[in-house]
Amino acid sequence: MAEVDLTKFLDRAHEKKSLAEVLKLPASALQGVTEKDAEALQSAFGIKTIEDMGRSKHFRIAQSLVHMAEFGK
């Protein structure tokens, strides 16, 4: 199994957790996402967890558009 250094992405309290555990954490566990941001994500898109964020069709579409734009350069 590959190891992933999550220290650059998560709040310090969650850095040693497994990926399976991380996916179940609230969005606010990500560095730079405040409780207020997490509340807005839940209100606007129904996002409660990091996994919800990663699976959000809105985020996936936006990321795909960015990749397509970079590919088209």
N, C-alpha and C positions, 0 to 999 in steps of 0.2 A: 504494500500500500504506500502511495506517495504521501509525503508530509508537506503541509502547506504552512508558511509563516503568515499568520493572520494579524500580527502585531501592528501592521500599517493600516488595517481596515476596521478593527474593532476597538471598543473601549477596553481599557486595561483589565477590567474585571472578567472579561470573556475571552481573553487571548489564548488560554490553554484548553479551551473546549474543542471537542471534535466538530467536524463539519456538520454532522447530523444534529448535534446540539445547537450549533450556530444558526442553522436554518430555522429553528423553532424560536429563536430570540426575537424580541420586538425590534422593529426597524430602528428604534433609538439606540440600539446596541452598536450600530455602525458609527464610526468616527464621523463627526460633522452633522449627524442627524439628531436634532434636539427632540425633547418630549413634545414640544409644540409642533415641530415638523412631522413627527410620527402621528400626532392627532390629526393633522391636516391630510396626511396620506390616507389614513383610515377613513376620514370623512369623505374625501374626494373619490378615492379608488377602492375602498374596502380593504386596504393593505394593513395587516396587523403584524406580520412577521417578515423576516428577511427573505424567507422562501416566497411569501406572497409577492414581495417586491420583485424578485427575480423572475417570477412567472407572470407578472402583470403584462397583459397584452399591450398596454400603452407604453410601458418601458421597452418591451421587445420591439415594437414597431419603431419607436424613436431610435433605438440602437441600430436597427437594420437600416434605417434611412441614413444614419451617419456613416455606416460601413459602405453603403452603396455610393454615397457622395464621395468618399475617399477613393473607392475603386474607380470611379469615373474620372478622376483627375488625370 
